[in-house]
Amino acid sequence: MNSNTNPPAPLWTPDADRVANSRLTHYMDWLKAEKGLSFSDYPQLWDWSVDQLESFYASLWEYFDIRHSQPYTRVLDGHAMPGAKWFEGARLNLAEQVFRFHIGDPGRPAIESRSELRGRQTLTWGELHRQIAATAASLRGLGVGPGDRVVAYLPNIPETVVAFLACASIGAVWSSCSPDMGTRS
């Protein structure tokens, strides 16, 4: 055990421009303008996020403009974890959240991949959307609907992401196990 009580020196520190243009700085500016909350630095923001869980997470929901078909009734039902219920009553679709900022740019890369069996592949947002829609239609054709469970034994490849988002788009519950998680890997 190291008896030195001095923390290690950071490996990297962002420059002032990077800090000023960061999403975190934007969020802190938004909190000040929209919620009247002012934090002088990250540790102060972190303390608030831990001490005021409900306010913090409600602010994130609003800041990121989470699209929903039904609003939540409360952010958190209690602080006992595991087991706490978050955003009770809310209804939203993860697949919709993923695509909402990319629907206007279908040629932009969404997934870059490479595997032991395949060279580099690029899947655009448009192609990803098309594959998800086709997979979701196939799942619906098999009778899969909201709340149904879909499980898969698939490697970490783009097709796995497609299957997951297709399930999410119809409200099915997804679970997977990758064959490259074993001891041999």
Buried (B, 14 or more C-beta within 10 A) or exposed (E): EEEEEEEEEEEEEEEEEEEEEEEEEEBBEBBEEEEEBEBEEEEEBEEBBEEEBEBBBBBEBEBEEBEBEEEBEEBBEEEEEEEEEEBEEBEBBBBBBBBEEBEEEBEEEBBEBEEEEEEEEEBBBBBBBBBBBEBBEEBBEEEBEEEBEBEBEBBEBBBBBBBBBBBBBBBBEBEBEBEEEEEEE
